Amino acid sequence: MKILGIETSCDETGIAIYDSTVKKILNKVYSQKIHSKYGGVVPELASRNHLKKILPLIKSLLNEKNISKYDINCIAYTAGPGLFGSLVIGACISKSLSYSLNIPLIPINHLEGHLLSPIIDKIINFPFIGLIISGGHTQIIKVNNIGNYNILGESIDDSVGEAFDKVARLLGIEYPGGRKLSMLAKYGVNNKYKFPRPLIKNKKYNFSFSGLKTFVSNIIKNIKNIDYQEKCNIAKEFENSVIDILLSKSISALKNNNINNLVISGGVSANTEIRKNFNNLGKKNNIKIWFPKLYLSKDNGAMIAYVGYLKYIKYFKKNKNLIKNNLYINSRWDLELSELLYKKIK
């Protein structure tokens, strides 16, 4: 069967088709560049751009792969969490297509999409510890099985991606600056600054990154003319601090839950240094480390289509009309409670 996945939780319009027969993914993503001049995502502009791009992207994907819209068996869309206006656009387009094609419509939790993205093309045994690190979220999760999640900890202030972007902005890098900040870090000198590691000794699994931004701000205030090398040094030590925190919390969660599988996903999981350090952690501690492919790290429709397929098989295969007349949107949809929605429908 072919599942159309639609992702519009923030500022990227993701369209994909997951073909369960051949286990193949067709994927397209449009990243909105208009937000860079504003220093961050403007919700109203994001939703307008989704409306402008979503149907042309769907048509383009179908035409390029010579797929008829009538070949689509089901539609999965991101119902939350995310920007409400952006979610509404994706949900309404999905609902309209579902109604016109007379096929099931399945709401998907954006975080579950990220969490399960590595298993699209890999076999990972349950249970495992999941670490979601993205622009909007930082969570560490015990994954007992598909749909059975226990959130062990999360950021109490800024997400990892948000911290990267804010520090980048302090260094004069335009939004989105996280990736460019990491490029600067490659040329930085270790131990030039002694950054704090907030909550690293706390036995709980929560994170805090806002203090790192404040620390960088104070460094900059004390330097009259900050040159390129100094920016690289700051970027290096900021990145080192973030990585140390992520490693510490992850290894603690693995040991305390007697689990040796760690899945790292979300947009920040594409960071080269993060991947290198976690892979080294795995080798030293006999832990299996899993990452999604790079194109599956950022927001995309492929992960939504795939999780939609999993929900279809579990809940909707026997009764295709269950959700056809329903539309669910929740901008603060809790991952831990997300499975309750499908059980209610069933």
Stockholm file with secondary structure:
# STOCKHOLM 1.0

chainA/1-346         MKILGIETSCDETGIAIYDSTVKKILNKVYSQKIHSKYGGVVPELASRNHLKKILPLIKSLLNEKNISKYDINCIAYTAGPGLFGSLVIGACISKSLSYSLNIPLIPINHLEGHLLSPIIDKIINFPFIGLIISGGHTQIIKVNNIGNYNILGESIDDSVGEAFDKVARLLGIEYPGGRKLSMLAKYGVNNKYKFPRPLIKNKKYNFSFSGLKTFVSNIIKNIKNIDYQEKCNIAKEFENSVIDILLSKSISALKNNNINNLVISGGVSANTEIRKNFNNLGKKNNIKIWFPKLYLSKDNGAMIAYVGYLKYIKYFKKNKNLIKNNLYINSRWDLELSELLYKKIK
#=GR chainA/1-346 SS CEEEEEECSSSEEEEEEEETTTTEEEEEEEECCGGGGGTSCCHHHHHHHHHHHHHHHHHHHHHHTTCCGGGCCEEEEEEESSCHHHHHHHHHHHHHHHHHHTCCEEEEEHHHHHHHGGGGSSCCCSSEEEEEECSSCEEEEEEEETTEEEEEEEBSSCCHHHHHHHHHHHTTCCSSCHHHHHHHHTTCCTTSSCCCCTTTTCSSCCBCCHHHHHHHHHHHHTCSSCCHHHHHHHHHHHHHHHHHHHHHHHHHHHHHTTCCEEEEESGGGGCHHHHHHHHHHHHHHTCEEECCCHHHHSSCHHHHHHHHHHHIIIIISSCTTTTTTCCCCCTTCCGGGTHHHHHHHC
#=GC SS_cons         CEEEEEECSSSEEEEEEEETTTTEEEEEEEECCGGGGGTSCCHHHHHHHHHHHHHHHHHHHHHHTTCCGGGCCEEEEEEESSCHHHHHHHHHHHHHHHHHHTCCEEEEEHHHHHHHGGGGSSCCCSSEEEEEECSSCEEEEEEEETTEEEEEEEBSSCCHHHHHHHHHHHTTCCSSCHHHHHHHHTTCCTTSSCCCCTTTTCSSCCBCCHHHHHHHHHHHHTCSSCCHHHHHHHHHHHHHHHHHHHHHHHHHHHHHTTCCEEEEESGGGGCHHHHHHHHHHHHHHTCEEECCCHHHHSSCHHHHHHHHHHHIIIIISSCTTTTTTCCCCCTTCCGGGTHHHHHHHC
//
